[in-house]
Amino acid sequence: MLEDGKMFEGKSFGYRGGVAGEVVFNTSMTGYQEILTDPSYCEQIVTMTYPQIGNYGINPEDVESSKVQVKGFIVREYMDHYSNWRAKESLQDYLEKHSITGISDIDTRQLTKNIREEGAMKAVISTDTFNPVSLMKKLGSYPGMTGRNLVDHVTCSEPYVFDPGARHKYTIAAYDFGIKTNILRCLDREGFNIVVMPATTPPEEMLKKKYDGILLSNGPGDPAAVTYAIENIGKLVGKKPLFGICLGHQLLSLALGAKTYKLKFGHHGANHPVKNLDSGQVEVTTQNHGFSVKMDSLKKIPVSHRVTHINLNDNTIEGIEYPQVSAFTVQHHPEAGPGPHDSRYIFKKFIELIDDFKTKPSGK
């Protein structure tokens, strides 16, 4: 049931029960396992627009975090009989094990159209009751996404080293606002030793170690609500090379004085066209965000900056550079898990930023 009163009846799979969250749609054709485990989907009920889901099962490699992060899962046709040489279990067993409620056999085209026209909204999936009054009451008690700091639900509790055996040229710290594992894999492949730090790590701790740069990761929820991160990032600006992805992109913008706003239905999928304003090239990108940086608020940023990437669907900001303070960010996901690899070059750009920072007088 949606908060506008529309109801869809189908079949349950996964864990039986009742769950409320914000319903969104994802346009990816594959990669449901990575989507389910993406921390940026914390508190969201994900609708897959591709009709058949579950047909290649679940494997232990293609996960983006240690657990399923979505609140609920909606598909047109659930395929219980899976076929893939890497699969170890069915989607049904996986969701049940992680207490995630799913629903299938509903008109996902109609649901997606409804979200596009009316916007992302609160929703509830229930196997306990079909009573509209009871369902609406449950929806009324759900607080929604705006104004909520969800980073605290997904960040690590202690620092850890990704790939402890690596001996690379560069060592960076990564703020874990809900970091995806494939971001870490991509950084590792490009030649970075990575120390992952909890979201609340004081900036003094980041500066105490001789890190070559700092990554500001992706994550869930309203960026403006993560006030401690905005304050901490502000204290790091200009002192270390900074690279922000998705939520990290938004948080750095806020730290420098810009504003963010909630998108009508967000960007979720693996086929979003983004134009690189430097090369003129159009990249097909993976995206997962419900908030965006306000274009006109960039005027409030006191340091030199320029927009480097634009979303061709709605002209929202997809990338910003801050050369004066050795920082750059992208709104989309260059690690593309799942998705195309058009934007993987962005990880190499972090190396160039670090090398350039080292050539500045006194590292400033």
GIZI-V530242 format. One record per pair of residues at least 12 apart in sequence whose C-alpha atoms are under 10 Angstrom apart, sorted by the first residue. I is the first residue (numbers start at 1). GAP is how many residues later the second one is. If there is no record, write none. Layout:
# GIZI-V530242
i	gap
I	GAP
I	GAP
This chain:
# GIZI-V530242
i	gap
1	19
1	121
1	122
1	123
1	124
1	125
1	129
1	131
1	134
1	135
1	138
2	18
2	19
2	20
2	21
2	109
2	112
2	113
2	118
2	119
2	120
2	121
2	122
2	123
2	133
2	134
2	137
3	19
3	118
3	119
3	120
3	121
3	132
3	133
3	134
3	136
3	137
4	110
4	114
4	117
4	118
4	119
4	132
5	118
5	127
5	128
5	130
5	131
6	105
6	108
6	117
6	126
7	99
7	104
7	116
7	117
7	118
7	123
7	125
7	128
8	95
8	96
8	97
8	98
8	99
8	100
8	102
8	103
8	117
9	94
9	95
9	96
9	97
9	98
9	116
9	117
9	121
10	64
10	65
10	66
10	92
10	93
10	94
10	95
10	96
10	97
11	64
11	65
11	66
11	67
11	91
11	92
11	93
11	94
11	95
11	116
12	61
12	62
12	66
12	80
12	89
12	90
12	91
12	92
12	93
12	113
12	114
12	115
13	60
13	61
13	62
13	65
13	67
13	78
13	79
13	80
13	82
13	83
13	87
13	88
13	89
13	90
13	91
13	114
14	58
14	59
14	76
14	77
14	78
14	79
14	80
14	81
14	82
14	83
14	84
14	85
14	86
14	87
14	88
14	89
15	57
15	77
15	78
15	79
15	80
15	81
15	82
15	83
15	84
15	85
15	86
15	87
15	88
15	112
16	79
16	80
16	83
16	84
16	85
16	86
16	87
16	109
16	110
16	111
16	112
17	82
17	83
17	84
17	85
17	108
17	109
17	110
17	111
17	112
18	54
18	82
18	83
18	84
18	106
18	107
18	108
18	109
18	110
18	111
18	117
18	120
19	24
19	26
19	52
19	53
19	81
19	82
19	83
19	104
19	105
19	106
19	107
19	108
19	116
19	119
19	120
19	123
20	23
20	24
20	25
20	51
20	52
20	102
20	103
20	104
20	105
20	106
20	115
20	118
20	119
20	120
20	121
20	122
20	123
20	124
21	21
21	22
21	23
21	24
21	25
21	49
21	50
21	51
21	100
21	101
21	102
21	103
21	104
21	118
21	121
21	122
21	123
21	124
22	19
22	20
22	21
22	22
22	23
22	24
22	48
22	49
22	50
22	98
22	99
22	100
22	101
22	102
22	117
22	120
22	121
22	122
22	123
23	20
23	21
23	22
23	23
23	24
23	48
23	49
23	50
23	51
23	88
23	89
23	92
23	96
23	97
23	98
23	99
23	100
23	101
23	242
24	17
24	20
24	21
24	22
24	23
24	24
24	49
24	50
24	87
24	88
24	91
24	92
24	95
24	96
24	97
24	98
24	99
24	241
24	242
24	243
24	244
24	266
25	19
25	20
25	21
25	22
25	23
25	24
25	48
25	49
25	83
25	84
25	86
25	87
25	88
25	90
25	91
25	95
25	240
25	241
25	242
25	243
25	244
26	20
26	21
26	22
26	23
26	24
26	86
26	240
26	241
26	242
26	243
26	244
26	245
26	261
26	262
27	20
27	21
27	22
27	23
27	85
27	240
27	241
27	242
27	243
27	244
27	245
27	259
27	260
28	20
28	21
28	22
28	240
28	241
28	242
28	243
28	244
28	258
28	259
28	310
28	311
29	19
29	20
29	21
29	22
29	23
29	24
29	240
29	241
29	242
29	309
29	310
30	18
30	20
30	22
30	23
30	24
30	26
30	239
30	240
30	308
30	309
31	22
31	25
31	31
31	32
31	238
31	239
31	306
31	307
31	308
32	14
32	16
32	18
32	21
32	22
32	24
32	25
32	26
32	30
32	31
32	41
32	59
32	305
32	306
33	20
33	21
33	23
33	24
33	25
33	26
33	27
33	28
33	29
33	30
33	31
33	35
33	58
33	61
33	304
33	305
34	24
34	27
34	28
34	29
34	30
34	31
34	34
34	35
34	146
34	147
34	148
34	302
34	303
34	304
35	13
35	27
35	28
35	29
35	33
35	34
35	35
35	233
35	234
35	253
35	302
35	303
36	27
36	28
36	29
36	31
36	32
36	33
36	34
36	35
36	36
36	37
36	59
36	64
37	25
37	26
37	27
37	28
37	29
37	30
37	31
37	32
37	33
37	143
37	144
38	25
38	26
38	27
38	28
38	29
38	30
38	31
38	32
38	116
38	140
38	141
38	142
38	143
38	180
38	181
38	182
38	250
38	299
39	25
39	26
39	27
39	28
39	29
39	30
39	31
39	111
39	112
39	114
39	115
39	116
39	138
39	139
39	140
39	141
39	179
39	180
39	181
39	182
40	29
40	30
40	110
40	111
40	114
40	137
40	138
40	139
40	140
40	178
40	179
40	180
40	181
40	206
40	207
40	248
40	249
40	250
41	27
41	28
41	29
41	30
41	31
41	109
41	137
41	178
41	179
41	180
41	227
41	247
41	248
41	249
42	26
42	27
42	28
42	29
42	30
42	103
42	108
42	109
42	111
42	112
42	136
42	177
42	178
42	179
43	26
43	27
43	28
43	29
43	101
43	102
43	107
43	110
43	177
43	178
44	25
44	26
44	27
44	28
44	29
44	76
44	77
44	78
44	79
44	100
44	101
44	176
44	177
45	24
45	25
45	26
45	27
45	28
45	29
45	55
45	56
45	57
45	76
45	77
45	78
45	79
45	80
46	24
46	25
46	26
46	27
46	28
46	29
46	56
46	222
47	25
47	26
47	27
47	28
47	29
47	55
47	56
47	57
47	61
47	62
47	64
47	65
48	25
48	26
48	27
48	28
48	29
48	60
48	61
48	64
48	220
48	221
49	25
49	26
49	27
49	58
49	59
49	60
49	62
49	63
49	220
50	25
50	26
50	27
50	58
50	59
51	24
51	25
51	26
51	27
51	53
51	54
51	56
51	57
51	58
52	23
52	24
52	25
52	26
52	27
52	52
53	21
53	22
53	23
53	24
53	25
53	26
53	27
53	29
53	38
53	51
54	21
54	23
54	24
54	25
54	26
54	27
54	28
54	29
54	36
54	37
54	38
55	22
55	23
55	24
55	25
55	26
55	27
55	28
55	29
55	32
55	35
55	36
56	23
56	24
56	25
56	26
56	27
56	28
56	29
56	30
56	31
56	32
56	33
56	34
56	35
57	22
57	23
57	24
57	25
57	26
57	27
57	28
57	29
57	30
57	31
57	32
57	33
57	34
57	35
57	36
57	37
58	24
58	25
58	26
58	28
58	29
58	30
58	31
58	32
58	33
58	34
58	35
58	36
59	25
59	26
59	27
59	28
59	29
59	30
59	31
59	32
59	35
60	26
60	27
60	28
60	29
61	25
61	26
62	24
62	119
62	120
62	275
62	276
63	117
63	118
63	119
63	274
64	114
64	115
64	116
64	117
64	118
64	119
64	120
64	273
64	274
65	89
65	113
65	114
65	115
65	116
65	117
66	114
66	115
67	27
67	31
68	26
68	27
68	29
68	30
68	31
68	32
69	29
69	31
69	84
69	85
70	30
70	31
71	28
71	29
71	30
71	31
71	53
71	54
72	23
72	27
72	28
72	29
72	30
72	31
72	51
72	52
72	53
73	22
73	27
73	28
73	29
73	30
73	31
73	52
74	27
74	28
74	29
74	30
74	31
74	32
74	33
74	34
74	37
74	51
75	27
75	28
75	29
75	30
75	31
75	32
75	33
76	27
76	28
76	29
76	30
76	31
76	32
76	33
77	26
77	27
77	28
77	29
77	30
77	31
78	13
78	14
78	24
78	25
78	26
78	27
79	12
79	13
79	25
80	12
80	13
101	24
101	25
101	26
102	23
102	24
102	25
103	22
103	23
103	24
112	153
115	149
115	150
115	151
116	148
116	149
116	150
117	147
117	148
118	146
118	147
119	144
119	145
119	146
119	147
120	142
120	143
120	144
120	145
120	146
120	170
121	23
121	24
121	143
121	144
122	17
122	18
122	20
122	21
122	22
122	23
123	12
123	13
123	15
123	16
123	17
123	19
123	21
124	12
124	14
124	15
124	18
144	77
145	75
145	76
145	77
145	117
145	145
146	75
146	76
146	77
146	78
146	79
146	115
146	116
146	144
146	145
147	74
147	75
147	76
147	77
147	78
147	79
148	72
148	73
148	74
148	75
148	76
148	77
148	78
149	71
149	72
149	73
149	74
149	75
149	76
149	77
149	78
150	27
150	28
150	69
150	70
150	71
150	72
150	73
150	75
150	76
151	25
151	26
151	27
151	47
151	48
151	49
151	67
151	68
151	69
151	70
151	71
151	72
151	74
151	75
151	78
151	96
152	24
152	25
152	26
152	46
152	47
152	48
152	67
152	68
152	74
153	24
153	25
153	67
154	22
154	23
154	24
154	25
154	44
154	45
154	65
154	66
155	20
155	21
155	22
155	23
155	24
155	41
155	42
155	43
155	44
155	45
155	64
156	19
156	20
156	21
156	22
156	23
156	40
156	41
156	42
156	43
156	44
157	19
157	40
157	41
157	42
157	43
158	38
158	39
158	40
158	41
158	43
159	14
159	15
159	16
159	17
159	36
159	37
159	38
159	39
159	40
159	42
160	13
160	34
160	35
160	36
160	37
160	38
161	12
161	13
161	32
161	33
161	34
161	35
161	36
162	19
162	22
162	23
162	25
162	26
162	30
162	31
162	32
162	33
162	34
163	21
163	22
163	25
163	29
163	30
163	31
163	32
164	29
164	30
164	31
165	28
166	22
166	23
166	25
166	26
166	27
166	28
167	21
167	24
167	25
167	26
168	20
168	21
168	22
168	23
168	24
168	25
168	26
169	21
169	22
169	23
169	24
169	43
170	18
170	20
170	21
170	22
170	23
170	24
170	41
170	42
170	43
170	181
170	184
170	185
171	17
171	20
171	21
171	22
171	23
171	24
171	38
171	39
171	40
171	41
171	42
171	43
172	15
172	20
172	21
172	22
172	23
172	24
172	34
172	37
172	38
172	39
172	40
172	41
172	42
172	43
172	68
172	69
172	70
172	182
173	19
173	20
173	21
173	22
173	23
173	24
173	33
173	34
173	36
173	37
173	38
173	39
173	40
173	41
173	42
173	43
173	69
174	20
174	21
174	22
174	23
174	24
174	25
174	32
174	39
174	40
174	41
174	42
174	43
174	68
174	69
174	70
175	20
175	21
175	22
175	23
175	24
175	25
175	26
175	31
175	39
175	40
175	41
175	42
175	43
175	54
175	58
175	69
175	73
176	19
176	20
176	21
176	22
176	23
176	24
176	25
176	39
176	40
176	41
176	42
176	43
176	72
177	20
177	21
177	22
177	23
177	39
177	40
177	41
177	42
177	43
177	49
177	52
177	70
177	71
178	20
178	21
178	38
178	39
178	40
178	41
178	42
178	69
178	70
179	17
179	36
179	37
179	38
179	39
179	40
179	41
179	66
179	68
179	69
180	37
180	38
180	39
180	153
180	155
180	157
181	154
181	156
182	151
182	152
182	153
182	154
182	155
182	156
183	34
183	35
183	62
183	150
183	151
183	152
183	153
183	154
183	161
183	164
184	12
184	33
184	151
185	150
186	148
186	149
186	150
186	158
186	161
186	162
187	28
187	148
187	157
187	160
187	161
187	163
187	164
188	159
189	158
190	154
190	155
190	157
190	158
190	160
190	161
191	156
191	157
191	160
192	20
192	21
192	155
192	158
192	159
193	18
193	19
194	17
194	19
194	20
194	21
195	16
195	19
195	20
196	18
196	19
196	21
197	18
199	17
199	18
199	27
199	29
199	30
199	33
200	26
200	28
200	29
200	32
201	27
201	28
201	31
202	26
202	27
202	29
202	30
202	31
202	33
202	34
203	26
203	28
203	29
203	30
203	31
203	32
203	33
204	28
204	31
204	32
206	26
206	30
206	34
207	28
207	29
207	32
207	33
210	30
211	29
211	30
212	28
212	29
212	30
212	139
212	141
212	142
212	143
212	145
212	146
213	26
213	27
213	28
213	29
213	30
213	113
213	114
213	137
213	138
213	140
213	141
213	144
214	19
214	22
214	26
214	27
214	28
214	29
214	30
214	113
214	136
214	140
215	26
215	27
215	28
215	29
215	30
215	33
215	112
215	114
215	135
216	13
216	17
216	26
216	27
216	28
216	29
216	30
216	31
216	32
216	33
216	34
216	35
216	36
216	113
217	26
217	27
217	28
217	29
217	30
217	31
217	32
217	34
218	26
218	27
218	28
218	29
218	30
218	31
218	32
218	33
218	70
218	71
218	113
218	114
218	115
219	26
219	27
219	28
219	29
219	69
219	70
220	26
220	27
220	68
220	69
220	70
220	71
221	26
221	41
221	68
221	69
221	70
222	25
222	28
222	29
222	38
222	39
222	40
222	67
222	68
222	69
222	70
223	23
223	24
223	25
223	26
223	27
223	28
223	29
223	30
223	31
223	36
223	37
223	38
223	39
223	67
223	68
223	69
223	70
224	26
224	27
224	30
224	31
224	35
224	36
224	37
224	67
225	26
226	25
227	24
227	27
227	28
229	19
229	22
229	23
229	25
229	26
230	18
230	20
230	21
230	22
230	23
230	24
230	25
230	26
230	27
231	20
231	21
231	23
231	24
231	25
232	19
232	20
232	23
233	15
233	18
233	19
233	20
233	21
233	22
233	23
234	17
234	18
234	19
234	20
234	21
234	22
234	23
235	20
236	16
236	19
236	89
237	15
237	18
237	19
237	85
237	87
237	88
237	89
237	90
238	84
238	85
238	86
238	87
238	88
238	89
238	119
238	125
238	126
239	86
239	87
239	118
239	124
239	125
240	85
240	86
240	87
240	114
240	117
240	118
240	123
240	124
241	82
241	84
241	85
241	86
241	87
241	109
241	110
241	112
241	113
241	114
241	115
241	116
241	117
241	122
241	123
242	80
242	83
242	84
242	85
242	86
242	87
242	108
242	111
242	112
243	78
243	83
243	84
243	85
243	86
243	87
243	103
243	104
243	106
243	107
243	110
243	111
244	75
244	76
244	83
244	84
244	85
244	86
244	87
244	106
245	73
245	74
245	83
245	84
245	85
245	86
245	87
245	88
245	89
245	90
246	41
246	42
246	43
246	44
246	45
246	46
246	72
246	73
246	83
246	84
246	85
246	86
246	87
246	88
247	41
247	42
247	43
247	44
247	45
247	82
247	83
247	84
247	85
248	81
248	82
248	83
249	43
249	44
249	69
249	70
249	71
249	79
249	80
249	81
249	82
249	83
250	41
250	42
250	43
250	44
250	79
250	80
250	81
251	42
251	78
252	68
252	75
252	76
252	77
253	40
253	41
253	44
253	45
253	48
253	67
253	69
253	76
254	39
254	43
254	44
254	47
255	46
256	42
256	44
256	45
256	46
256	47
257	40
257	41
257	42
257	43
257	44
257	45
257	46
258	35
258	36
258	37
258	38
258	39
258	40
258	41
258	42
258	43
258	44
259	33
259	34
259	35
259	36
259	37
259	38
259	39
259	41
259	42
260	31
260	32
260	33
260	34
260	35
260	37
261	29
261	30
261	31
261	32
261	33
262	27
262	28
262	29
262	30
262	31
262	32
263	26
263	27
263	28
263	29
263	30
263	53
264	26
264	27
265	24
265	25
265	26
266	21
266	22
266	23
266	24
266	25
266	26
267	19
267	20
267	21
267	22
267	23
267	24
267	25
267	44
267	46
267	65
268	18
268	19
268	20
268	21
268	22
268	64
269	16
269	17
269	18
269	19
269	20
269	67
269	69
269	70
270	14
270	15
270	16
270	17
270	18
270	62
270	63
270	66
270	67
270	68
270	69
270	70
271	12
271	13
271	14
271	15
271	16
271	68
271	69
272	12
272	13
272	14
272	15
272	39
272	40
272	41
272	60
272	67
272	68
273	12
273	13
273	14
273	37
273	38
273	39
273	40
273	41
274	12
274	35
274	36
274	37
274	38
274	39
274	41
274	42
274	43
274	44
274	45
274	58
274	69
275	33
275	34
275	35
275	36
275	37
275	40
275	43
275	44
276	31
276	32
276	33
276	34
276	35
276	42
276	43
276	67
277	30
277	31
277	32
277	33
277	42
278	29
278	30
278	31
279	29
279	30
280	29
281	28
282	27
282	28
282	29
282	30
282	60
283	26
283	28
283	29
283	57
283	58
283	59
283	60
284	48
284	55
284	56
284	57
284	58
284	59
285	26
285	47
285	48
285	49
285	50
285	51
285	53
285	54
285	55
285	56
285	57
285	58
285	59
286	45
286	46
286	47
286	48
286	49
286	50
286	51
286	52
286	53
286	54
286	55
286	56
286	57
287	31
287	44
287	45
287	46
287	47
287	49
287	50
287	51
287	52
288	43
288	44
288	45
289	42
289	43
289	44
291	40
292	24
292	25
292	26
292	39
293	23
293	24
293	25
293	26
293	38
294	22
294	23
295	12
295	20
295	21
295	22
298	22
301	21
303	19
303	20
303	21
303	22
304	17
304	18
304	19
304	20
304	21
305	15
305	16
305	17
305	18
305	19
305	20
305	22
305	23
306	13
306	14
306	15
306	16
306	17
306	22
307	12
307	13
307	14
307	15
307	21
307	22
307	23
308	12
308	13
308	20
308	21
308	22
309	12
309	20
309	21
309	22
309	23
310	20
310	21
311	20
311	21
316	15
317	13
317	14
317	15
318	12
318	13
318	14
318	15
319	12
319	13
323	30
323	34
324	40
325	32
325	39
326	24
326	27
326	28
326	30
326	31
326	38
327	23
327	26
327	27
327	30
328	18
328	21
328	22
328	25
329	17
329	21
330	13
330	16
333	13
334	12
334	13
335	12
